[in-house]
Amino acid sequence: MLGGNLQKAIKCYKKANSLESEVYIKMGLAKALLKAGYFEEAKEILLEAVEDVPTKSNVDTRRKFEAIALLMRIDPKFKLEDRVMNECLPKSQNG
């Protein structure tokens, strides 16, 4: 993450996130926040990645499942709702 400078990485990811809402940007930001100990903020970003960002590809689908796994590690009480799962899967896979 930017030569090991975690705060600089967070700043850059936040800037990128403000310019474009993409799953990979939110995942990078969330991982940096987690590494820095900002668990609640990371949780919010991960939820945004899953619920708010459109799934554009199979890679996005995998990233969203990774976000769910991270959410479950951060908060063992996290409940995976059908709505959240439906957000992860592109319409073509949902039937």
Steps between C-alpha positions, in 0.01 A plus 500: 500500500687799368839404631368405842353842582158396622363850565604612152333190352177578688509860377552389139227235518258753649577741218450226240178393672367856483568512125369160397290237675655164414515179701878467471556854632270443796672167573843665499376777728333254737811281523718804574253619765496154658877488509500841672242385755203702373257210518169688498598716203624191315170327573306793349716496186461123461121529530506772233705272274246222535175696504555820304745427219363324193649160417656545157702181465582162651800666665264743676295202616808337655603828661154538651519152647840593641340811652235283665769273642683802643175631647445167672853512646457857625156436647419138589137610548475617140196340341512420134160593364358377171493863384876528551564175314283622212708816480814291460376294212455654158147478364607240244596260781196574714250362252 
